[in-house]
Amino acid sequence: MLHSTPAAPAVRETLERLLASETFGRSERARELLRYLVEQEQAGEADKLKGFSIAVDVFGRDAEFDPSTDAVVRVQAGRLRDLLQQYFETEGKAEPIRIVIPRGSYVPAYEWNAIRLPAPQAATVVAPEPSLAVGRPEEQASPSADGDATIAAVAPALFPQRQLRFLWLAIGVVIAMLAVLLVRQDENWPVAYQSWAASGGKASLATGSVAGIEPLDALPVVYLVLKSNEAAPARVAQTMRNGLAGFDTIDFIGRDMAAQMGADAASSAFFFEIDAGSQPGSVTVELEQAGTGRVLMARKLNPSEIDASSLEDTVAGLLSASIPASGVLYGYLDQSETATGLARCLLLNDDYYLDPNAQTHRAAYGCFEDLAARDVKSPLVYSEMAVLEMEGLTDFYDYPAGANPEQAMALALRAVQMGPTSPYAHRAYGYMNSRLGNSDESIRWMKKAYELNTYDLSMAAAYAYGLIFAGKYQEGTPIMARAVEASSAHPNWWDYGLFVGRFMQGDMRAAARATAALAPMEMKSHYLAARLIAARFNGDEKTAAQLRTEIGNRFPKFFADPRAALAERKYPPDMTERLVRALRDAGLGVDS
């Protein structure tokens, strides 16, 4: 057993690999925080790693920062711990050194990895199935000397199939050439989306796969592999089947995966492997990429997490972190640049909600618009276009031209008609009704979306948001709090919904804490307003003055008359009244 402390160069090498990993690729704040903590500790400044110094140095807070009322450091440190655990359970599984942030402290610790990888086994070469798929160069094996010998040994057995392989190869080339010709002839893409793609946006989705064969509505394929006959793994597998069947963002194969998946073992195929854990009654769950075998997520579920009272919540948290566009599965597609068609649009949509601005909005809307123009029949296309159109109206984006609430509602209705069991479609239609002031209809449709998939925390958050903005604060706020607490990475509207719920319940301390995650968001008037109210409550006049200036510069109409803006958003009268009064006390608007 190793007892020595890892040397500084080894720690720095581990840090750089970790910061460049897929796990941390979409969390800039986590990367900044981790680098700061490790560099300070390595420089002998561990005694200075307190909440106050971190808030000032990393998160831009001023000298009046009060950690008892502003939870930004605690929230971000908790998310960092979650990401570190995820990294060392998946792509960093073989790292010789682990970096941990012990709970109750911000000083990083370093420990040797006790995991021992299995000894390498002799490679078995299997004749490949004929396939039209085109692999990426980095995924094609480069045979070693031993590999060459093995291949040479089996070559005589494969020789009779050579002519058949050439035939398949020729067919594949012909189909690929035809696909390219068809794509070049199609000149009906929306002009706005052509401009976006040409201006350096993420990879164009119009051709589907590399060879232009994969359908544009194709989604990642997910399988289950149950590797144990014990009762606990079987119970987890059955619950996961129930949960996976409700997600719109994947194609779930509701049976145990066969030993060979054939053509499905590609860049967009994944499987959950469920097995008995090392401790009695425990279960291990791993999410792997089928083509490469790469482990994207690994969880050990203790008996308390899978008993009758906890299992559904445990699976809901696990699937919500894995399957939606914000989860690790789509994160792999994004980082490996293998997402095409509808999956690519869903990633762009997630980019918008992580960083709402005119550019990300236009990219996401244009992507779905392109699919609609190509007659892709998926409720996701129309549900997300509907929400984005309403978002564009709310935040005064200049695209799409001629956007209006009636058109957004028509898109949402079409989504429901196309997907009568689609949670996304029902959520979008509920959102439309909420924005148009039809609170009862909004709650009805949001509740239906939640019932269609109780394992998706985003549906729980949407239902809670609908309840809160219908004035049902006592019902909606606890549901929103559960969703926020169970998900380490989520859109900012969840935090805003929790702020409003706590605010209307009169719990200003909790409401102010909920605004901590809104700090990076500077382009939405109501997020800035929430932060202003929180700064005023905390007595932070410097931050309040900065926020007043920012709102005045970016949202002059909101600054002058927040009541009109809130009324336009169809806020409940009592919510509007209390928010306007709080904003007036903070220096905004007039009491019209």
C-alpha positions in Angstrom: 0.0 0.0 0.0 1.2 3.5 -0.8 1.4 5.9 2.1 3.5 8.8 0.7 2.0 12.0 -0.4 1.8 12.5 -4.1 4.5 14.8 -5.4 3.6 18.3 -6.7 4.4 17.5 -10.4 2.2 14.5 -10.3 -0.7 16.5 -8.8 -0.3 19.2 -11.5 -0.4 16.6 -14.2 -3.6 15.1 -12.8 -5.1 18.5 -12.5 -4.4 19.4 -16.2 -5.9 16.1 -17.4 -8.9 16.6 -15.2 -9.5 20.2 -16.4 -9.3 19.0 -20.0 -11.7 16.1 -19.5 -15.2 15.7 -20.9 -16.6 15.7 -17.4 -15.4 19.2 -16.8 -15.7 20.4 -20.4 -19.1 22.1 -20.0 -18.5 23.6 -16.5 -16.2 26.6 -16.7 -17.0 27.7 -13.1 -16.0 24.3 -11.7 -12.7 24.4 -13.7 -11.9 27.9 -12.3 -12.7 26.9 -8.8 -10.7 23.6 -8.9 -7.6 25.3 -10.4 -7.7 28.0 -7.8 -8.0 25.6 -4.9 -5.3 23.3 -6.1 -2.9 26.1 -7.0 -3.4 27.9 -3.7 -2.8 24.7 -1.8 0.3 23.8 -3.8 1.6 27.3 -3.2 1.4 26.7 0.6 -1.7 29.0 1.0 -4.1 26.3 2.2 -4.9 28.3 5.4 -6.3 31.1 3.2 -8.9 28.8 1.5 -11.9 30.2 3.2 -15.4 31.0 1.9 -14.7 34.7 1.9 -11.4 34.6 -0.1 -12.8 32.1 -2.6 -15.9 34.3 -3.2 -13.7 37.4 -3.8 -10.9 35.7 -5.9 -13.0 33.3 -7.9 -16.5 34.6 -8.0 -15.9 38.3 -8.1 -17.6 39.2 -4.8 -16.5 42.4 -3.0 -15.2 43.0 0.5 -18.8 43.1 1.9 -19.4 39.4 0.9 -21.3 37.6 3.7 -21.1 33.8 3.4 -24.0 33.3 5.7 -26.4 34.9 3.2 -24.7 34.3 -0.1 -24.3 30.6 -0.8 -22.4 30.8 -4.0 -19.2 29.2 -2.6 -21.0 26.4 -0.9 -23.2 25.7 -4.0 -20.3 25.6 -6.4 -18.1 23.6 -4.1 -20.9 21.0 -3.8 -21.1 20.8 -7.6 -17.4 20.5 -7.8 -17.4 17.5 -5.4 -20.1 15.9 -7.6 -18.0 16.4 -10.8 -14.8 15.1 -9.1 -16.6 11.9 -8.0 -18.1 11.5 -11.5 -14.7 12.0 -13.2 -12.8 9.5 -11.0 -15.6 6.9 -11.4 -15.6 7.2 -15.2 -12.9 8.6 -17.5 -10.5 9.1 -14.6 -10.9 5.7 -13.2 -7.3 4.7 -13.9 -5.8 8.0 -12.7 -2.9 7.2 -10.3 -3.9 10.2 -8.1 -7.3 11.3 -7.0 -8.1 15.0 -6.0 -10.8 15.3 -3.5 -12.4 18.3 -1.7 -13.4 17.0 1.7 -16.8 18.1 3.0 -16.5 20.8 5.5 -13.4 22.2 4.0 -12.2 23.9 0.8 -8.6 22.6 1.0 -8.0 19.9 -1.6 -6.6 16.5 -0.6 -4.7 14.0 -2.7 -4.7 10.3 -2.4 -3.3 7.4 -4.3 -5.8 5.5 -6.4 -6.2 2.0 -4.9 -8.0 0.7 -8.1 -5.9 -2.0 -9.9 -6.8 -2.6 -13.5 -7.1 -6.2 -14.6 -4.2 -7.8 -16.3 -4.3 -7.5 -20.1 -5.7 -10.6 -21.8 -4.8 -11.9 -25.2 -6.8 -10.1 -27.9 -9.5 -12.1 -29.7 -10.0 -11.1 -33.3 -13.5 -11.5 -34.7 -14.3 -11.1 -38.4 -16.3 -7.9 -38.7 -19.9 -7.9 -39.8 -20.4 -6.2 -43.2 -21.4 -2.6 -42.4 -22.0 0.6 -44.2 -21.0 2.7 -41.2 -18.0 4.9 -41.6 -15.8 4.9 -38.4 -13.9 7.9 -37.2 -10.1 7.5 -37.8 -9.2 7.8 -34.1 -11.6 4.9 -33.3 -9.8 2.5 -35.7 -7.3 0.2 -33.9 -3.6 0.4 -34.9 -2.4 -3.2 -34.6 0.7 -3.9 -32.6 3.3 -6.5 -33.4 1.2 -9.1 -31.4 -1.9 -8.0 -33.2 -0.3 -8.4 -36.6 0.7 -12.0 -35.6 -2.9 -12.8 -34.5 -4.3 -11.3 -37.6 -1.9 -13.3 -39.7 -2.9 -16.5 -37.9 -6.6 -16.1 -38.7 -6.1 -14.6 -42.2 -6.6 -18.0 -44.1 -9.9 -18.5 -42.4 -11.1 -15.0 -43.5 -9.8 -15.3 -47.1 -13.0 -16.9 -48.6 -15.0 -13.8 -47.5 -12.7 -11.3 -49.2 -14.7 -11.0 -52.4 -17.9 -10.5 -50.4 -16.2 -7.8 -48.4 -15.2 -6.0 -51.6 -18.8 -6.2 -52.7 -20.1 -4.6 -49.5 -17.4 -1.9 -49.7 -18.4 -1.0 -53.2 -22.0 -0.8 -52.2 -21.1 1.5 -49.3 -19.1 3.8 -51.5 -21.9 4.1 -54.1 -24.5 4.9 -51.4 -22.2 7.5 -49.8 -21.7 9.2 -53.2 -25.4 9.2 -53.8 -26.0 10.7 -50.4 -23.5 13.5 -51.0 -25.1 14.3 -54.4 -28.5 14.5 -52.8 -27.3 16.8 -50.0 -25.6 19.1 -52.5 -28.8 19.3 -54.6 -30.9 20.4 -51.6 -30.9 24.1 -51.6 -34.0 24.7 -49.4 -32.3 25.2 -46.0 -33.5 28.3 -44.1 -31.2 31.2 -45.0 -30.7 32.1 -41.3 -29.5 28.6 -40.5 -27.1 28.5 -43.5 -25.6 31.8 -42.3 -25.2 30.5 -38.8 -23.5 27.3 -39.9 -21.2 29.2 -42.3 -20.2 31.6 -39.6 -18.4 29.0 -37.6 -21.2 27.4 -35.6 -21.1 23.8 -34.4 -21.1 21.0 -37.0 -23.9 21.2 -39.5 -26.5 18.6 -38.9 -28.2 18.4 -42.2 -26.4 15.4 -43.6 -27.1 13.1 -40.6 -24.1 10.8 -40.3 -20.8 11.0 -42.1 -22.1 9.1 -45.1 -25.5 10.9 -45.1 -27.4 7.7 -44.2 -28.5 8.2 -40.6 -32.1 9.6 -40.4 -32.3 13.2 -39.2 -34.7 12.3 -36.4 -32.4 9.6 -35.0 -31.7 9.7 -31.3 -29.1 7.9 -29.1 -30.1 4.2 -28.6 -30.0 2.9 -25.0 -30.0 -0.7 -23.9 -30.0 -2.5 -20.6 -27.6 -5.3 -19.6 -28.5 -7.1 -16.4 -25.5 -9.2 -15.3 -26.8 -10.7 -12.1 -29.6 -12.9 -11.1 -29.8 -11.5 -7.6 -33.0 -9.7 -6.4 -31.5 -6.2 -5.8 -30.0 -5.7 -9.3 -33.1 -7.1 -10.9 -35.3 -4.6 -9.0 -33.0 -1.7 -10.0 -33.1 -2.9 -13.7 -36.9 -3.1 -13.7 -37.2 0.4 -12.2 -34.7 1.8 -14.7 -36.7 0.2 -17.6 -39.8 2.0 -16.3 -37.8 5.3 -16.2 -36.0 5.0 -19.5 -39.3 4.4 -21.3 -40.5 7.9 -20.5 -37.6 9.9 -21.9 -38.1 11.6 -25.2 -34.4 12.2 -25.8 -33.4 8.6 -26.5 -34.6 5.5 -28.3 -34.8 2.9 -25.5 -34.6 -0.8 -26.3 -36.8 -2.3 -23.6 -35.0 -5.7 -23.3 -31.7 -6.9 -22.1 -29.1 -6.2 -24.7 -28.1 -9.2 -26.9 -24.5 -10.3 -26.7 -23.8 -8.6 -30.1 -25.6 -5.4 -31.0 -24.5 -5.5 -34.7 -25.0 -2.2 -36.5 -26.3 -0.5 -33.3 -22.9 -0.6 -31.7 -22.0 2.8 -33.2 -21.1 6.2 -31.8 -24.8 6.9 -30.8 -25.5 3.6 -29.0 -25.1 3.2 -25.2 -26.0 0.7 -22.5 -26.6 0.6 -18.8 -24.8 -2.3 -17.2 -26.4 -3.4 -13.9 -24.6 -5.9 -11.5 -24.4 -6.9 -7.9 -22.1 -4.7 -5.9 -19.1 -5.8 -3.8 -21.0 -5.2 -0.5 -24.0 -7.3 0.4 -27.2 -5.8 -1.0 -25.5 -3.1 -3.1 -25.8 -2.6 -6.8 -23.5 -1.1 -9.4 -24.7 0.8 -12.4 -22.5 1.8 -15.3 -23.3 3.8 -18.4 -21.1 2.8 -21.3 -20.7 3.8 -24.9 -21.4 0.7 -26.9 -18.9 1.2 -29.7 -15.8 2.1 -27.6 -16.7 0.5 -24.2 -16.0 3.9 -22.6 -17.6 4.2 -19.1 -19.4 7.5 -18.9 -20.9 7.1 -15.5 -20.5 4.6 -12.6 -22.6 4.5 -9.5 -22.5 2.2 -6.5 -26.0 2.1 -5.0 -26.1 1.2 -1.3 -29.0 -0.8 0.2 -30.5 2.3 1.7 -30.7 3.9 -1.8 -32.6 1.0 -3.4 -35.0 0.1 -0.7 -38.7 0.4 -1.4 -39.0 4.0 -0.2 -35.9 5.4 -2.0 -35.5 3.4 -5.2 -37.6 5.6 -7.5 -35.9 8.8 -6.3 -32.5 7.2 -6.7 -33.2 6.1 -10.3 -34.8 9.5 -11.1 -31.6 11.3 -10.0 -29.4 8.8 -11.9 -31.4 9.1 -15.1 -31.8 12.8 -15.0 -28.1 13.2 -14.8 -27.6 10.8 -17.7 -30.3 11.0 -20.4 -31.4 14.5 -21.1 -29.4 16.8 -23.4 -27.8 18.2 -20.2 -26.6 14.8 -19.1 -23.4 12.8 -19.5 -24.7 10.8 -22.5 -25.3 13.9 -24.7 -22.1 15.3 -23.2 -20.2 12.5 -24.8 -21.9 13.1 -28.1 -21.0 16.8 -27.8 -17.4 16.3 -26.9 -16.8 13.6 -29.5 -18.7 15.6 -32.1 -20.8 12.6 -33.2 -24.2 14.1 -32.6 -26.2 14.6 -35.8 -29.8 15.7 -36.7 -32.2 15.9 -33.8 -29.6 15.1 -31.2 -27.4 18.0 -32.5 -30.4 20.4 -32.1 -31.1 19.2 -28.6 -27.5 20.0 -27.6 -27.8 23.5 -29.2 -31.1 23.9 -27.3 -29.3 23.0 -24.0 -26.5 25.5 -24.9 -29.2 28.2 -25.0 -30.6 27.4 -21.6 -27.2 27.2 -20.1 -26.3 30.6 -21.6 -29.4 32.5 -22.9 -28.5 35.1 -25.5 -29.5 36.1 -29.0 -26.7 34.0 -30.6 -27.4 30.7 -28.8 -31.2 31.3 -29.2 -30.8 31.7 -33.0 -28.6 28.7 -33.3 -31.0 26.4 -31.5 -34.1 27.8 -33.2 -32.5 27.6 -36.7 -31.5 24.0 -36.1 -35.1 22.9 -35.3 -36.4 25.1 -38.1 -34.1 23.3 -40.5 -35.5 19.9 -39.4 -39.1 21.2 -39.7 -38.4 22.3 -43.2 -37.2 18.8 -44.0 -40.4 17.4 -42.6 -38.8 15.6 -39.7 -41.8 14.2 -37.8 -40.7 14.4 -34.2 -42.7 16.2 -31.4 -39.4 17.4 -30.0 -38.9 19.6 -33.1 -42.1 21.5 -32.6 -42.2 21.6 -28.8 -38.8 23.1 -28.6 -39.4 25.6 -31.4 -42.6 26.7 -29.6 -40.7 27.4 -26.4 -37.9 29.1 -28.2 -40.3 31.3 -30.1 -42.0 32.4 -26.9 -38.5 33.0 -25.3 -37.6 35.2 -28.3 -40.7 37.3 -27.8 -40.0 37.7 -24.1 -36.4 38.7 -24.5 -36.8 40.7 -27.7 -34.6 38.6 -29.9 -34.8 39.5 -33.6 -35.2 35.9 -34.8 -37.4 34.4 -36.0 -38.9 37.4 -37.8 -42.6 37.8 -37.3 -42.7 35.6 -34.1 -46.0 35.8 -32.2 -47.7 34.0 -29.4 -50.3 32.4 -31.7 -47.7 30.8 -33.8 -45.8 29.6 -30.7 -49.1 28.0 -29.4 -49.7 26.4 -32.8 -46.3 24.8 -32.7 -46.9 23.5 -29.2 -50.3 22.1 -30.2 -48.8 20.3 -33.2 -46.2 18.8 -30.9 -48.9 17.3 -28.6 -50.8 16.0 -31.7 -47.6 14.3 -33.0 -46.6 13.0 -29.5 -49.6 12.2 -27.3 -47.3 10.5 -24.9 -44.4 12.9 -25.2 -43.6 14.7 -21.9 -41.7 17.4 -23.8 -44.7 18.2 -25.9 -47.1 18.4 -22.9 -44.6 20.6 -21.0 -44.3 23.0 -24.0 -48.1 23.3 -24.3 -48.3 23.9 -20.5 -45.6 26.6 -20.8 -47.5 28.3 -23.6 -50.6 28.4 -21.5 -48.7 29.8 -18.6 -47.2 32.6 -20.6 -50.7 33.4 -22.0 -52.2 33.6 -18.5 -54.2 30.4 -18.6 -52.9 29.1 -15.3 -55.4 26.3 -14.8 -54.7 24.9 -18.3 -50.9 25.3 -17.7 -51.0 23.3 -14.5 -53.1 20.6 -16.1 -50.6 20.1 -19.0 -47.5 20.4 -16.8 -48.9 17.8 -14.4 -49.5 15.5 -17.4 -45.9 16.0 -18.5 -44.7 15.1 -15.0 -47.0 12.0 -14.9 -45.7 10.8 -18.3 -42.2 10.8 -16.9 -41.8 11.0 -13.1 -38.2 10.0 -13.5 -37.2 13.2 -15.3 -36.4 15.9 -12.8 -36.8 18.6 -15.5 -40.5 17.6 -15.7 -40.8 17.9 -12.0 -39.2 21.4 -12.1 -41.6 22.4 -15.0 -44.6 21.3 -13.0 -43.4 23.1 -9.9 -42.7 26.2 -12.0 -46.3 26.1 -13.3 -47.7 25.7 -9.8 -45.6 28.6 -8.5 -46.6 31.0 -11.3 -50.2 30.0 -10.8 -50.0 31.3 -7.3 -49.8 27.8 -5.7 -46.6 28.5 -3.8 -47.1 26.0 -1.0 -47.5 23.1 -3.5 -44.9 24.1 -6.1 -42.0 25.3 -4.0 -41.2 22.0 -2.2 -41.2 20.2 -5.6 -38.9 22.8 -7.1 -36.6 22.6 -4.1 -36.3 18.8 -4.4 -35.5 19.1 -8.1 -32.8 21.8 -7.5 -31.2 19.9 -4.6 -31.2 16.5 -6.5 -29.6 17.9 -9.7 -26.0 19.3 -9.4 -26.3 20.9 -12.9 -29.6 22.4 -14.1 -30.9 25.4 -16.0 -31.1 28.7 -14.2 -34.9 28.9 -14.5 -35.1 26.3 -11.8 -33.2 28.6 -9.4 -35.4 31.5 -10.5 -38.5 29.5 -9.8 -37.2 28.5 -6.4 -36.4 32.2 -5.7 -39.9 33.3 -6.5 -41.5 30.5 -4.5 -39.4 31.3 -1.4 -40.0 35.0 -1.9 -43.7 34.6 -2.0 -43.6 32.3 1.1 -41.8 35.1 2.9 -38.6 33.2 3.4 -36.2 35.9 2.2 -33.1 34.3 3.4 -33.8 31.1 1.4 -34.9 33.3 -1.6 -31.6 35.2 -1.5 -29.7 31.9 -1.4 -31.5 30.7 -4.5 -30.2 33.6 -6.5 -26.5 32.6 -6.0 -26.6 30.3 -9.1 -28.0 33.2 -11.2 -24.8 35.2 -10.9 -23.4 34.2 -14.3 -26.6 35.0 -16.1 -26.6 38.7 -17.1 -28.9 38.8 -20.1 -32.4 38.3 -18.5 -34.1 41.2 -16.8 -35.9 39.0 -14.3 -32.8 37.2 -13.2 -31.1 40.5 -12.6 -34.1 41.7 -10.7 -34.0 38.7 -8.5 -30.3 39.3 -7.7 -31.1 43.0 -7.0 -33.8 42.0 -4.5 -31.4 39.6 -2.9 -28.6 42.2 -2.7 -31.0 44.7 -1.2 -32.0 42.1 1.4 -28.4 41.3 2.2 -27.5 45.0 2.6 -25.0 44.8 -0.2 -25.5 48.3 -1.6 -22.5 48.1 -3.9 -23.8 45.0 -5.7 -27.3 46.6 -5.8 -25.9 49.7 -7.4 -24.1 47.7 -10.0 -27.3 45.7 -10.8 -29.4 48.8 -11.1 -26.9 50.2 -13.6 -26.9 47.0 -15.6 -30.6 46.7 -15.7 -30.9 50.4 -16.7 -28.4 49.9 -19.5 -29.7 46.6 -20.9 -33.4 46.7 -20.1 -34.4 50.4 -19.9 -38.2 49.6 -20.3 -38.0 47.1 -17.4 -36.0 49.6 -15.3 -38.6 52.3 -15.9 -41.7 50.2 -15.4 -41.1 46.6 -14.0 -44.9 46.3 -13.4 -45.6 46.4 -17.1 -43.0 43.8 -17.9 -44.3 41.5 -15.2 -47.8 41.9 -16.3 -46.8 41.2 -19.9 -45.3 37.9 -18.6 -48.6 37.1 -17.0 -47.3 36.9 -13.4 -50.0 36.4 -10.8 -51.3 39.8 -9.4 -50.1 39.1 -5.9 -46.6 38.1 -7.2 -46.5 41.2 -9.4 -47.4 43.5 -6.6 -44.8 42.1 -4.2 -42.0 42.0 -6.7 -42.8 45.6 -7.9 -42.7 46.8 -4.3 -39.4 45.1 -3.6 -37.9 46.4 -6.8 -39.2 49.9 -6.1 -37.5 49.7 -2.6 -34.4 48.7 -4.4 -34.5 51.7 -6.7 -36.3 50.5 -9.8 -39.4 51.8 -11.6 -42.4 53.8 -10.4 -45.5 52.5 -8.6 -47.8 53.0 -11.5 
